[in-house]
């Protein structure tokens, strides 16, 4: 399994950046997890957009889905020009009426995620858990041949984020707040909280994402390390993680 960070900012992208978007490649399958603002322009640096088999959306906040509509247009154009041979599959929960906009003619097909079931793409299996966020939001646990990559999506502290990250080889966790801001933004985590989750879940490698646009981001790493003695790094555009 290979994971490439396409975007890592929360709320809005900075210059030459993108909000949430992560390319996951397993065998001959290419999956995009979340498709936030500016993700498409960054994604094109790493893969032909016509090679994307499926998109999996954690929730419907704009910084996680805003480029999905542009991807629909790209898919339709490529299909008509003979550059794409099959529809784009889009997976998301259906607790929001925005789900109905994910199917686009016969070019993009939306599938509701059942949190009690797994999605399978070849050797890759994906399980879901509801996170504690301001809107229904799914965290994800991806397993391939015994190796585990976990993604928190957006959440505050909850038991289910501990469940998806348990014994993960890599845990990609939202880190929206510095320790001094703990509890000030509902539905999000501070660096110290992320470190504690990594300890409790026996995570091997912690990657901080959904980062703020202000402050010294290295301070977030330092604050997480005060709780977690394992490897801690911050996400960046183009960061490659391999399992």
C-alpha angles and dihedrals in degrees: 000000000000123000122193120191108228097170133003109170125110122229099356138006126253125219111313089358139105138209122243116341131130128183113215119191123189122167105316093336123105116194131180117209110204123348110218134166115318092001094124096056091049094042091058088067091065108032143010104261089226089065093064108110099185145357122217116199122202095198144330105265110128096244088062103040112019095108095047089086092053088047088056090056091047091050092050093049093047091048092053091048093050093247093116123047103188138036121267111251115219121193123195141135116272100219090106126062088231086079088076090062094057094078108077115190106290094319101077123032121198121213123190115235115233104209089205093058135060129238116224129203109175107298092349119097123187125200125188139212131185111249127207104256138132090267132027104290133174126216116203139219114197119194128187122172093334097315120115133210115182128194121194097196106194118334149130121228112307139146092250094062087056089052097052093046097045110136091345117171088214125016116194103197134180113247108182099154143053116230092258087062097051110147095006096107114048115226097023140092135236122222094255092051090051090052091051091050090052090052094047092047096046091235117184100206127017122204118189117216142159085061127185123252094233139058132030106310090200086067088064090057091048092050093049090049090055086070103027123051096194128089115303124184134164122240120250135176109282097016108152122209119187132192 
